[in-house]
């Protein structure tokens, strides 16, 4: 994150919630035509991104959403909140 903050040409804006970050990325893409980018952790962070990602998908706004992912073999065993991100985002992404 520090590298993003100090890189010329990239404006890093800290959001207090992944849902807000997704909507900020959606609006950025809508207004500028340049993909907005948002980040979320695995599990709840990814589900918090989903509404904003779905909004961008339906309105054809350019967006890049990044999340962590647990290996499939470890889901539900090591970390209780890990979910299948591909299944979550498949209907609302290209």
N, CA, C and O atoms as CSV, one atom per row, in Angstrom:
chain,resi,resn,atom,element,x,y,z
A,1,UNK,N,N,0.815,-1.176,0.000
A,1,UNK,CA,C,0.000,0.000,0.000
A,1,UNK,C,C,0.869,1.253,0.000
A,1,UNK,O,O,0.532,2.249,-0.641
A,2,UNK,N,N,1.970,1.201,0.710
A,2,UNK,CA,C,2.858,2.372,0.751
A,2,UNK,C,C,3.394,2.679,-0.639
A,2,UNK,O,O,3.523,3.847,-1.007
A,3,UNK,N,N,3.706,1.647,-1.415
A,3,UNK,CA,C,4.201,1.869,-2.777
A,3,UNK,C,C,3.136,2.549,-3.637
A,3,UNK,O,O,3.463,3.411,-4.452
A,4,UNK,N,N,1.884,2.178,-3.468
A,4,UNK,CA,C,0.809,2.840,-4.216
A,4,UNK,C,C,0.703,4.308,-3.829
A,4,UNK,O,O,0.503,5.176,-4.679
A,5,UNK,N,N,0.840,4.573,-2.537
A,5,UNK,CA,C,0.701,5.942,-2.048
A,5,UNK,C,C,1.789,6.848,-2.593
A,5,UNK,O,O,1.553,8.037,-2.810
A,6,UNK,N,N,2.975,6.304,-2.815
A,6,UNK,CA,C,4.112,7.125,-3.231
A,6,UNK,C,C,4.404,7.054,-4.727
A,6,UNK,O,O,5.385,7.644,-5.180
A,7,UNK,N,N,3.588,6.356,-5.500
A,7,UNK,CA,C,3.804,6.235,-6.942
A,7,UNK,C,C,3.122,7.377,-7.678
A,7,UNK,O,O,1.933,7.635,-7.486
A,8,UNK,N,N,3.887,8.060,-8.525
A,8,UNK,CA,C,3.311,9.142,-9.324
A,8,UNK,C,C,2.267,8.581,-10.283
A,8,UNK,O,O,2.448,7.499,-10.841
A,9,UNK,N,N,1.183,9.313,-10.470
A,9,UNK,CA,C,0.146,8.920,-11.411
A,9,UNK,C,C,-0.928,8.029,-10.823
A,9,UNK,O,O,-1.923,7.742,-11.489
A,10,UNK,N,N,-0.744,7.584,-9.578
A,10,UNK,CA,C,-1.757,6.764,-8.914
A,10,UNK,C,C,-2.251,7.530,-7.695
A,10,UNK,O,O,-1.469,7.887,-6.813
A,11,UNK,N,N,-3.553,7.778,-7.656
A,11,UNK,CA,C,-4.129,8.443,-6.490
A,11,UNK,C,C,-4.741,7.382,-5.586
A,11,UNK,O,O,-5.737,6.752,-5.941
A,12,UNK,N,N,-4.143,7.190,-4.428
A,12,UNK,CA,C,-4.625,6.200,-3.467
A,12,UNK,C,C,-5.562,6.891,-2.488
A,12,UNK,O,O,-5.175,7.857,-1.830
A,13,UNK,N,N,-6.786,6.401,-2.390
A,13,UNK,CA,C,-7.776,6.957,-1.468
A,13,UNK,C,C,-8.194,5.842,-0.516
A,13,UNK,O,O,-8.720,4.817,-0.949
A,14,UNK,N,N,-7.964,6.040,0.766
A,14,UNK,CA,C,-8.322,5.033,1.761
A,14,UNK,C,C,-9.811,5.119,2.078
A,14,UNK,O,O,-10.320,6.189,2.412
A,15,UNK,N,N,-10.496,4.004,1.974
A,15,UNK,CA,C,-11.921,3.933,2.314
A,15,UNK,C,C,-12.060,3.209,3.652
A,15,UNK,O,O,-11.230,2.369,3.999
A,16,UNK,N,N,-13.101,3.535,4.390
A,16,UNK,CA,C,-13.308,2.888,5.684
A,16,UNK,C,C,-14.068,1.569,5.571
A,16,UNK,O,O,-14.194,0.840,6.555
A,17,UNK,N,N,-14.573,1.259,4.380
A,17,UNK,CA,C,-15.340,0.026,4.179
A,17,UNK,C,C,-15.213,-0.390,2.718
A,17,UNK,O,O,-15.199,0.455,1.823
A,18,UNK,N,N,-15.120,-1.690,2.483
A,18,UNK,CA,C,-14.965,-2.187,1.118
A,18,UNK,C,C,-16.138,-1.798,0.224
A,18,UNK,O,O,-15.948,-1.547,-0.966
A,19,UNK,N,N,-17.338,-1.744,0.776
A,19,UNK,CA,C,-18.502,-1.349,-0.020
A,19,UNK,C,C,-18.350,0.060,-0.557
A,19,UNK,O,O,-18.642,0.323,-1.724
A,20,UNK,N,N,-17.892,0.967,0.298
A,20,UNK,CA,C,-17.641,2.341,-0.138
A,20,UNK,C,C,-16.549,2.404,-1.179
A,20,UNK,O,O,-16.638,3.176,-2.134
A,21,UNK,N,N,-15.506,1.588,-1.002
A,21,UNK,CA,C,-14.403,1.561,-1.966
A,21,UNK,C,C,-14.892,1.110,-3.339
A,21,UNK,O,O,-14.477,1.659,-4.359
A,22,UNK,N,N,-15.771,0.114,-3.367
A,22,UNK,CA,C,-16.292,-0.378,-4.645
A,22,UNK,C,C,-17.122,0.690,-5.349
A,22,UNK,O,O,-17.012,0.861,-6.563
A,23,UNK,N,N,-17.946,1.402,-4.601
A,23,UNK,CA,C,-18.744,2.463,-5.225
A,23,UNK,C,C,-17.870,3.630,-5.668
A,23,UNK,O,O,-18.155,4.257,-6.688
A,24,UNK,N,N,-16.808,3.934,-4.917
A,24,UNK,CA,C,-15.884,4.993,-5.353
A,24,UNK,C,C,-15.199,4.589,-6.654
A,24,UNK,O,O,-15.048,5.415,-7.555
A,25,UNK,N,N,-14.780,3.320,-6.761
A,25,UNK,CA,C,-14.148,2.843,-7.991
A,25,UNK,C,C,-15.136,2.873,-9.156
A,25,UNK,O,O,-14.765,3.216,-10.279
A,26,UNK,N,N,-16.388,2.517,-8.892
A,26,UNK,CA,C,-17.441,2.560,-9.911
A,26,UNK,C,C,-17.607,3.981,-10.443
A,26,UNK,O,O,-17.608,4.192,-11.655
A,27,UNK,N,N,-17.746,4.943,-9.557
A,27,UNK,CA,C,-17.948,6.338,-9.974
A,27,UNK,C,C,-16.720,6.877,-10.694
A,27,UNK,O,O,-16.851,7.599,-11.682
A,28,UNK,N,N,-15.535,6.537,-10.214
A,28,UNK,CA,C,-14.300,6.974,-10.877
A,28,UNK,C,C,-14.271,6.472,-12.320
A,28,UNK,O,O,-13.966,7.234,-13.237
A,29,UNK,N,N,-14.584,5.202,-12.520
A,29,UNK,CA,C,-14.610,4.643,-13.867
A,29,UNK,C,C,-15.681,5.264,-14.735
A,29,UNK,O,O,-15.467,5.506,-15.923
A,30,UNK,N,N,-16.828,5.521,-14.145
A,30,UNK,CA,C,-17.946,6.126,-14.872
A,30,UNK,C,C,-17.604,7.526,-15.365
A,30,UNK,O,O,-17.904,7.880,-16.505
A,31,UNK,N,N,-16.980,8.314,-14.510
A,31,UNK,CA,C,-16.692,9.713,-14.835
A,31,UNK,C,C,-15.501,9.858,-15.776
A,31,UNK,O,O,-15.540,10.651,-16.716
A,32,UNK,N,N,-14.439,9.088,-15.521
A,32,UNK,CA,C,-13.198,9.272,-16.279
A,32,UNK,C,C,-13.052,8.325,-17.463
A,32,UNK,O,O,-12.313,8.627,-18.401
A,33,UNK,N,N,-13.740,7.187,-17.440
A,33,UNK,CA,C,-13.543,6.172,-18.466
A,33,UNK,C,C,-12.327,5.306,-18.202
A,33,UNK,O,O,-12.070,4.355,-18.940
A,34,UNK,N,N,-11.573,5.625,-17.153
A,34,UNK,CA,C,-10.404,4.840,-16.735
A,34,UNK,C,C,-10.860,3.924,-15.600
A,34,UNK,O,O,-11.529,4.389,-14.677
A,35,UNK,N,N,-10.517,2.642,-15.643
A,35,UNK,CA,C,-11.003,1.746,-14.597
A,35,UNK,C,C,-10.636,2.227,-13.195
A,35,UNK,O,O,-9.482,2.551,-12.915
A,36,UNK,N,N,-11.642,2.268,-12.322
A,36,UNK,CA,C,-11.389,2.485,-10.904
A,36,UNK,C,C,-10.964,1.162,-10.297
A,36,UNK,O,O,-11.366,0.102,-10.777
A,37,UNK,N,N,-10.162,1.211,-9.253
A,37,UNK,CA,C,-9.636,-0.002,-8.632
A,37,UNK,C,C,-10.025,-0.012,-7.157
A,37,UNK,O,O,-9.960,1.014,-6.480
A,38,UNK,N,N,-10.431,-1.184,-6.667
A,38,UNK,CA,C,-10.721,-1.330,-5.242
A,38,UNK,C,C,-10.153,-2.660,-4.750
A,38,UNK,O,O,-9.964,-3.599,-5.523
A,39,UNK,N,N,-9.890,-2.713,-3.460
A,39,UNK,CA,C,-9.298,-3.887,-2.826
A,39,UNK,C,C,-10.199,-4.366,-1.696
A,39,UNK,O,O,-10.883,-3.566,-1.057
A,40,UNK,N,N,-10.197,-5.668,-1.453
A,40,UNK,CA,C,-10.897,-6.225,-0.299
A,40,UNK,C,C,-10.203,-7.494,0.158
A,40,UNK,O,O,-9.546,-8.172,-0.633
A,41,UNK,N,N,-10.348,-7.814,1.436
A,41,UNK,CA,C,-9.786,-9.050,1.961
A,41,UNK,C,C,-10.678,-10.219,1.554
A,41,UNK,O,O,-11.753,-10.016,0.990
A,42,UNK,N,N,-10.234,-11.437,1.839
A,42,UNK,CA,C,-11.068,-12.592,1.500
A,42,UNK,C,C,-12.266,-12.656,2.447
A,42,UNK,O,O,-12.280,-12.012,3.496
A,43,UNK,N,N,-13.253,-13.432,2.065
A,43,UNK,CA,C,-14.435,-13.606,2.901
A,43,UNK,C,C,-15.298,-12.360,2.965
A,43,UNK,O,O,-15.798,-11.909,1.934
A,44,UNK,N,N,-15.488,-11.785,4.159
A,44,UNK,CA,C,-16.378,-10.637,4.310
A,44,UNK,C,C,-15.950,-9.424,3.490
A,44,UNK,O,O,-16.801,-8.674,3.011
A,45,UNK,N,N,-14.657,-9.223,3.322
A,45,UNK,CA,C,-14.197,-8.094,2.503
A,45,UNK,C,C,-14.658,-8.227,1.064
A,45,UNK,O,O,-15.062,-7.245,0.440
A,46,UNK,N,N,-14.599,-9.436,0.540
A,46,UNK,CA,C,-15.046,-9.677,-0.837
A,46,UNK,C,C,-16.555,-9.506,-0.961
A,46,UNK,O,O,-17.035,-8.917,-1.930
A,47,UNK,N,N,-17.306,-10.016,0.011
A,47,UNK,CA,C,-18.760,-9.862,-0.076
A,47,UNK,C,C,-19.159,-8.397,0.058
A,47,UNK,O,O,-20.156,-7.972,-0.528
A,48,UNK,N,N,-18.397,-7.624,0.817
A,48,UNK,CA,C,-18.676,-6.188,0.924
A,48,UNK,C,C,-18.455,-5.472,-0.407
A,48,UNK,O,O,-19.132,-4.484,-0.691
A,49,UNK,N,N,-17.525,-5.951,-1.220
A,49,UNK,CA,C,-17.275,-5.355,-2.534
A,49,UNK,C,C,-18.382,-5.674,-3.541
A,49,UNK,O,O,-18.596,-4.919,-4.489
A,50,UNK,N,N,-19.076,-6.776,-3.340
A,50,UNK,CA,C,-19.959,-7.330,-4.372
A,50,UNK,C,C,-21.047,-6.372,-4.852
A,50,UNK,O,O,-21.323,-6.336,-6.051
A,51,UNK,N,N,-21.668,-5.605,-3.980
A,51,UNK,CA,C,-22.748,-4.718,-4.421
A,51,UNK,C,C,-22.223,-3.638,-5.358
A,51,UNK,O,O,-22.840,-3.356,-6.385
A,52,UNK,N,N,-21.086,-3.031,-5.014
A,52,UNK,CA,C,-20.494,-2.011,-5.879
A,52,UNK,C,C,-19.998,-2.589,-7.191
A,52,UNK,O,O,-20.121,-1.954,-8.238
A,53,UNK,N,N,-19.439,-3.789,-7.142
A,53,UNK,CA,C,-18.988,-4.454,-8.368
A,53,UNK,C,C,-20.189,-4.755,-9.259
A,53,UNK,O,O,-20.128,-4.561,-10.473
A,54,UNK,N,N,-21.278,-5.227,-8.662
A,54,UNK,CA,C,-22.492,-5.489,-9.431
A,54,UNK,C,C,-23.062,-4.230,-10.059
A,54,UNK,O,O,-23.543,-4.260,-11.191
A,55,UNK,N,N,-23.010,-3.127,-9.330
A,55,UNK,CA,C,-23.483,-1.848,-9.869
A,55,UNK,C,C,-22.652,-1.430,-11.075
A,55,UNK,O,O,-23.198,-1.003,-12.092
A,56,UNK,N,N,-21.336,-1.552,-10.961
A,56,UNK,CA,C,-20.453,-1.206,-12.078
A,56,UNK,C,C,-20.722,-2.114,-13.279
A,56,UNK,O,O,-20.733,-1.652,-14.419
A,57,UNK,N,N,-20.934,-3.392,-13.023
A,57,UNK,CA,C,-21.212,-4.339,-14.104
A,57,UNK,C,C,-22.500,-3.970,-14.843
A,57,UNK,O,O,-22.532,-3.942,-16.073
A,58,UNK,N,N,-23.549,-3.690,-14.091
A,58,UNK,CA,C,-24.836,-3.362,-14.714
A,58,UNK,C,C,-24.796,-2.053,-15.487
A,58,UNK,O,O,-25.483,-1.907,-16.498
A,59,UNK,N,N,-23.994,-1.099,-15.019
A,59,UNK,CA,C,-23.890,0.198,-15.691
A,59,UNK,C,C,-22.712,0.268,-16.660
A,59,UNK,O,O,-22.444,1.316,-17.246
A,60,UNK,N,N,-22.012,-0.856,-16.825
A,60,UNK,CA,C,-20.875,-0.949,-17.743
A,60,UNK,C,C,-19.770,0.050,-17.412
A,60,UNK,O,O,-19.137,0.608,-18.309
A,61,UNK,N,N,-19.545,0.270,-16.128
A,61,UNK,CA,C,-18.451,1.136,-15.686
A,61,UNK,C,C,-17.170,0.316,-15.626
A,61,UNK,O,O,-17.191,-0.815,-15.139
A,62,UNK,N,N,-16.051,0.859,-16.109
A,62,UNK,CA,C,-14.794,0.113,-16.024
A,62,UNK,C,C,-14.300,0.056,-14.579
A,62,UNK,O,O,-14.164,1.089,-13.924
A,63,UNK,N,N,-14.035,-1.146,-14.089
A,63,UNK,CA,C,-13.594,-1.332,-12.711
A,63,UNK,C,C,-12.706,-2.557,-12.608
A,63,UNK,O,O,-12.899,-3.544,-13.319
A,64,UNK,N,N,-11.738,-2.483,-11.719
A,64,UNK,CA,C,-10.908,-3.634,-11.361
A,64,UNK,C,C,-11.057,-3.823,-9.859
A,64,UNK,O,O,-10.753,-2.913,-9.088
A,65,UNK,N,N,-11.518,-4.988,-9.437
A,65,UNK,CA,C,-11.657,-5.312,-8.017
A,65,UNK,C,C,-10.686,-6.440,-7.688
A,65,UNK,O,O,-10.661,-7.462,-8.374
A,66,UNK,N,N,-9.899,-6.258,-6.655
A,66,UNK,CA,C,-8.898,-7.240,-6.246
A,66,UNK,C,C,-9.224,-7.761,-4.852
A,66,UNK,O,O,-9.589,-6.991,-3.964
A,67,UNK,N,N,-9.091,-9.077,-4.663
A,67,UNK,CA,C,-9.283,-9.685,-3.350
A,67,UNK,C,C,-8.228,-10.757,-3.131
A,67,UNK,O,O,-7.576,-11.205,-4.074
A,68,UNK,N,N,-8.069,-11.161,-1.878
A,68,UNK,CA,C,-7.256,-12.331,-1.560
A,68,UNK,C,C,-8.079,-13.564,-1.906
A,68,UNK,O,O,-9.293,-13.472,-2.090
A,69,UNK,N,N,-7.428,-14.706,-1.995
A,69,UNK,CA,C,-8.148,-15.956,-2.253
A,69,UNK,C,C,-7.452,-17.079,-1.502
A,69,UNK,O,O,-6.226,-17.190,-1.528
A,70,UNK,N,N,-8.227,-17.894,-0.848
A,70,UNK,CA,C,-7.700,-19.078,-0.169
A,70,UNK,C,C,-7.631,-20.226,-1.174
A,70,UNK,O,O,-8.495,-20.332,-2.045
A,71,UNK,N,N,-6.617,-21.085,-1.068
A,71,UNK,CA,C,-6.612,-22.285,-1.910
A,71,UNK,C,C,-7.882,-23.102,-1.643
A,71,UNK,O,O,-8.328,-23.208,-0.500
A,72,UNK,N,N,-8.449,-23.668,-2.683
A,72,UNK,CA,C,-9.713,-24.404,-2.565
A,72,UNK,C,C,-9.642,-25.497,-1.501
A,72,UNK,O,O,-10.622,-25.728,-0.791
A,73,UNK,N,N,-8.513,-26.164,-1.381
A,73,UNK,CA,C,-8.383,-27.264,-0.421
A,73,UNK,C,C,-8.460,-26.785,1.027
A,73,UNK,O,O,-8.770,-27.575,1.920
A,74,UNK,N,N,-8.186,-25.519,1.270
A,74,UNK,CA,C,-8.188,-24.994,2.643
A,74,UNK,C,C,-9.481,-24.278,3.016
A,74,UNK,O,O,-9.687,-23.967,4.189
A,75,UNK,N,N,-10.357,-24.008,2.050
A,75,UNK,CA,C,-11.607,-23.304,2.354
A,75,UNK,C,C,-12.444,-24.084,3.353
A,75,UNK,O,O,-12.666,-25.284,3.190
A,76,UNK,N,N,-12.904,-23.398,4.381
A,76,UNK,CA,C,-13.746,-24.026,5.383
A,76,UNK,C,C,-13.000,-24.845,6.409
A,76,UNK,O,O,-13.613,-25.356,7.346
A,77,UNK,N,N,-11.694,-24.987,6.263
A,77,UNK,CA,C,-10.912,-25.798,7.195
A,77,UNK,C,C,-9.977,-24.948,8.047
A,77,UNK,O,O,-9.909,-25.120,9.264
A,78,UNK,N,N,-9.265,-24.041,7.411
A,78,UNK,CA,C,-8.288,-23.226,8.117
A,78,UNK,C,C,-8.918,-21.906,8.562
A,78,UNK,O,O,-8.798,-21.513,9.722
A,79,UNK,N,N,-9.567,-21.248,7.661
A,79,UNK,CA,C,-10.166,-19.942,7.931
A,79,UNK,C,C,-11.671,-20.056,7.712
A,79,UNK,O,O,-12.113,-20.376,6.610
A,80,UNK,N,N,-12.441,-19.802,8.730
A,80,UNK,CA,C,-13.888,-20.001,8.641
A,80,UNK,C,C,-14.573,-19.050,7.675
A,80,UNK,O,O,-15.594,-19.404,7.085
A,81,UNK,N,N,-14.031,-17.847,7.501
A,81,UNK,CA,C,-14.728,-16.854,6.690
A,81,UNK,C,C,-14.361,-16.898,5.214
A,81,UNK,O,O,-14.844,-16.065,4.446
A,82,UNK,N,N,-13.531,-17.832,4.794
A,82,UNK,CA,C,-13.141,-17.921,3.387
A,82,UNK,C,C,-14.298,-18.482,2.559
A,82,UNK,O,O,-14.957,-19.442,2.957
A,83,UNK,N,N,-14.530,-17.867,1.411
A,83,UNK,CA,C,-15.592,-18.316,0.510
A,83,UNK,C,C,-15.028,-18.441,-0.900
A,83,UNK,O,O,-13.892,-18.043,-1.155
A,84,UNK,N,N,-15.804,-18.980,-1.797
A,84,UNK,CA,C,-15.409,-19.134,-3.194
A,84,UNK,C,C,-15.657,-17.814,-3.928
A,84,UNK,O,O,-16.789,-17.513,-4.306
A,85,UNK,N,N,-14.609,-17.040,-4.125
A,85,UNK,CA,C,-14.747,-15.731,-4.769
A,85,UNK,C,C,-15.161,-15.850,-6.231
A,85,UNK,O,O,-15.903,-15.009,-6.738
A,86,UNK,N,N,-14.689,-16.882,-6.903
A,86,UNK,CA,C,-15.068,-17.042,-8.307
A,86,UNK,C,C,-16.573,-17.232,-8.439
A,86,UNK,O,O,-17.195,-16.664,-9.336
A,87,UNK,N,N,-17.152,-18.017,-7.563
A,87,UNK,CA,C,-18.603,-18.223,-7.601
A,87,UNK,C,C,-19.346,-16.941,-7.234
A,87,UNK,O,O,-20.395,-16.646,-7.806
A,88,UNK,N,N,-18.810,-16.182,-6.286
A,88,UNK,CA,C,-19.444,-14.932,-5.864
A,88,UNK,C,C,-19.473,-13.906,-6.988
A,88,UNK,O,O,-20.502,-13.277,-7.235
A,89,UNK,N,N,-18.335,-13.735,-7.675
A,89,UNK,CA,C,-18.219,-12.661,-8.657
A,89,UNK,C,C,-18.549,-13.072,-10.094
A,89,UNK,O,O,-18.693,-12.203,-10.954
A,90,UNK,N,N,-18.673,-14.365,-10.376
A,90,UNK,CA,C,-18.925,-14.817,-11.754
A,90,UNK,C,C,-20.127,-14.148,-12.414
A,90,UNK,O,O,-20.022,-13.761,-13.578
A,91,UNK,N,N,-21.267,-13.992,-11.735
A,91,UNK,CA,C,-22.421,-13.385,-12.414
A,91,UNK,C,C,-22.325,-11.875,-12.596
A,91,UNK,O,O,-23.121,-11.300,-13.339
A,92,UNK,N,N,-21.366,-11.215,-11.936
A,92,UNK,CA,C,-21.319,-9.746,-11.977
A,92,UNK,C,C,-19.996,-9.207,-12.510
A,92,UNK,O,O,-19.672,-8.037,-12.302
A,93,UNK,N,N,-19.232,-10.052,-13.196
A,93,UNK,CA,C,-17.960,-9.614,-13.786
A,93,UNK,C,C,-17.801,-10.205,-15.181
A,93,UNK,O,O,-18.507,-11.135,-15.570
A,94,UNK,N,N,-16.856,-9.639,-15.917
A,94,UNK,CA,C,-16.525,-10.164,-17.247
A,94,UNK,C,C,-15.237,-10.932,-17.161
A,94,UNK,O,O,-14.768,-11.463,-18.167
